[in-house]
Amino acid sequence: MPDDIRTLRRILKSSRTIAVVGLSAQWHRPSFFAAKYMQQHGYRIVPVNPRYAADGVPVLGERCHADLLAIGERVDIVDVFRRSEDVLPIARQAIEIGARCLWQQIGVVNAEADALARAAGLDSVMDRCVKIEHARLFGGLNWAGVNTGVISARRPV
């Protein structure tokens, strides 16, 4: 099951590069906040937003790309901040570039894209935030009194 703690931990632990589709350059947008958090925790963020790519606007200090096919480097996770109905072509591109995981953010649920990604051998996560899951599993949310659902006598490595 893709939403179990072991699978989410494996995905986040084995991944280093995240292409964020729909990443905004505006600091108050959820996509910016989540990507900045992940960048601060050692992940390489690759912005994907045709609006900024056309103008040459960097986001989080990184060159922005029009789509996944324009990236030209290995991507582990494709993190989608788009409407559910927009995810299927993104899933196709994620498969084409050899990504390892299609991650649909909170509120983004496209079952067809999920099935396509899984059939191609990708991990697929729907309706979850990569930042929240990282903080829950590795970032110390439990120290703030949040019930993370993780019961263990050992700190995760």
VMD Tcl script that draws the C-alpha trace (Angstrom):
set ca {
  {0.00 0.00 0.00}
  {1.53 3.34 -1.04}
  {0.34 5.32 1.97}
  {1.82 3.11 4.66}
  {4.61 4.56 6.77}
  {7.24 2.12 5.54}
  {6.59 2.96 1.87}
  {6.48 6.72 2.43}
  {9.70 6.55 4.45}
  {11.40 4.50 1.71}
  {10.33 6.95 -1.01}
  {11.51 10.01 0.91}
  {14.72 8.37 2.11}
  {15.81 7.07 -1.29}
  {14.94 10.24 -3.23}
  {17.11 13.34 -3.61}
  {15.63 15.24 -6.59}
  {12.05 16.50 -6.67}
  {10.47 18.12 -9.72}
  {7.66 20.31 -8.40}
  {5.03 20.76 -11.11}
  {3.07 23.95 -10.54}
  {5.67 25.49 -8.23}
  {4.87 29.16 -7.60}
  {7.46 31.90 -7.09}
  {5.14 33.55 -4.57}
  {6.37 32.84 -1.03}
  {2.88 32.49 0.47}
  {1.70 29.73 -1.91}
  {1.64 26.15 -0.57}
  {3.83 24.89 -3.42}
  {6.58 27.40 -2.56}
  {6.37 26.64 1.15}
  {6.55 22.87 0.64}
  {9.38 23.07 -1.90}
  {11.41 25.45 0.27}
  {11.04 23.11 3.25}
  {12.23 20.13 1.19}
  {15.12 22.17 -0.23}
  {16.17 23.14 3.29}
  {16.18 19.44 4.18}
  {18.69 18.52 1.48}
  {16.51 17.77 -1.52}
  {17.25 19.28 -4.92}
  {14.17 21.09 -6.17}
  {13.51 21.40 -9.91}
  {10.75 23.96 -10.57}
  {8.27 23.16 -13.36}
  {5.96 26.00 -14.36}
  {5.61 27.21 -17.96}
  {4.73 30.74 -16.83}
  {8.09 31.27 -15.14}
  {10.09 29.24 -17.66}
  {8.96 31.52 -20.50}
  {10.16 34.61 -18.61}
  {13.36 32.99 -17.32}
  {12.30 33.59 -13.70}
  {14.23 31.39 -11.23}
  {12.27 29.87 -8.36}
  {14.05 29.06 -5.10}
  {17.31 29.85 -6.88}
  {16.72 27.18 -9.53}
  {16.02 27.47 -13.25}
  {12.36 26.84 -13.99}
  {11.31 24.43 -16.75}
  {8.21 24.50 -18.95}
  {7.47 20.79 -18.45}
  {9.11 17.60 -17.20}
  {10.55 16.77 -20.62}
  {12.62 19.99 -20.57}
  {14.49 19.09 -17.37}
  {17.27 16.91 -18.81}
  {18.40 15.36 -15.52}
  {17.31 12.47 -13.31}
  {14.21 13.13 -11.21}
  {13.20 10.89 -8.32}
  {9.83 12.38 -7.34}
  {7.38 14.33 -9.50}
  {5.40 16.36 -6.96}
  {2.17 17.67 -8.52}
  {0.53 20.94 -7.44}
  {-2.08 21.01 -10.21}
  {-5.77 20.23 -10.55}
  {-6.67 16.56 -10.49}
  {-7.86 16.69 -14.12}
  {-4.41 17.98 -15.20}
  {-2.41 15.07 -13.72}
  {-2.69 12.41 -16.45}
  {-0.35 14.14 -18.98}
  {2.06 14.85 -16.12}
  {2.04 11.16 -15.19}
  {2.84 10.27 -18.80}
  {5.80 12.66 -18.78}
  {6.97 11.32 -15.40}
  {7.08 7.84 -16.91}
  {8.86 9.13 -20.02}
  {11.66 10.82 -18.04}
  {12.16 7.77 -15.80}
  {10.95 9.29 -12.53}
  {10.61 6.88 -9.63}
  {7.51 8.34 -7.96}
  {4.42 10.32 -8.93}
  {3.26 12.29 -5.87}
  {-0.12 14.04 -5.98}
  {-0.41 16.71 -3.31}
  {-3.25 17.14 -0.81}
  {-6.50 17.59 -2.70}
  {-5.04 16.16 -5.92}
  {-6.51 12.76 -6.76}
  {-6.40 11.28 -10.24}
  {-6.93 7.52 -10.08}
  {-6.18 7.04 -13.78}
  {-2.79 8.74 -13.43}
  {-2.15 6.68 -10.30}
  {-2.91 3.41 -12.13}
  {-0.80 4.44 -15.13}
  {2.19 5.29 -12.92}
  {1.91 2.01 -10.99}
  {1.60 -0.02 -14.20}
  {4.86 1.60 -15.39}
  {6.60 0.61 -12.14}
  {6.54 3.99 -10.39}
  {5.56 4.47 -6.79}
  {2.45 6.61 -6.62}
  {1.09 8.68 -3.74}
  {-2.19 10.60 -3.84}
  {-3.75 13.27 -1.66}
  {-0.70 13.73 0.61}
  {1.76 16.56 1.12}
  {5.42 15.69 0.68}
  {6.40 18.35 3.26}
  {3.94 17.12 5.87}
  {4.96 13.50 5.35}
  {8.66 14.36 5.60}
  {8.06 16.38 8.78}
  {5.90 13.59 10.21}
  {8.39 10.82 9.46}
  {11.76 12.59 9.77}
  {11.30 16.18 10.89}
  {10.32 16.03 14.52}
  {6.61 16.85 14.41}
  {6.25 14.47 17.35}
  {8.33 16.88 19.48}
  {5.67 19.54 18.89}
  {2.96 17.27 20.28}
  {1.51 16.20 16.92}
  {0.32 12.60 16.72}
  {2.38 11.37 13.77}
  {1.01 7.83 13.84}
  {4.58 6.53 14.16}
  {5.17 4.37 17.21}
  {8.79 3.48 17.78}
  {11.42 3.50 20.49}
  {14.03 4.48 17.91}
  {14.53 7.70 15.96}
  {14.30 7.13 12.20}
  {17.61 7.34 10.37}
}
mol new
graphics top color blue
foreach p $ca { graphics top sphere $p radius 0.5 }
foreach p [lrange $ca 0 end-1] q [lrange $ca 1 end] { graphics top cylinder $p $q radius 0.2 }
display resetview
